[in-house]
């Protein structure tokens, strides 16, 4: 499975009305701040600086759109749940993401990024609930798998798979060690194999 070297940044949105036209296909990436979402995006696309990586969690404050080609896009959603972010900003992020999930017909899949050392937080559960309610398929990346022993990582994988059941597929991932990289790309391609949504009037 190849990477996506021609991925290009398109635009950022701070409000729902700034979203790109709802056409083609999109796969969104979401995750708690500091879970490694930007690193995962960069590793999967094969672009070292596609998504900005910051030592300060919560830097992704906008909905960022990236083009894979003429009809397929990746969408980087705001990092959520970081306690040091002001309440007003967190409320704005929640409203922005909820608007995206509820109304986005071109959304064909969600990659939900969880730190394998701290999976299934309240915020992760909310993202799963939004996705399920809107019929969106979900693939979970348990990132930073290199931070755990093989046994502990395997145990976490089984635990999360049992917890989410049929709501999502789950894998271990490490952007640093490239663990699970081809598996993640295969799931991304599977999302895009879904029939394109019929444009609404």
Helices and strands as residue ranges (DSSP letters): E 8-13, G 16-18, E 25-31, H 37-45, E 63-67, E 72-76, H 87-103, E 107-115, H 122-133, E 138-143, G 145-147, H 150-164, G 165-167, E 169-172, H 181-192
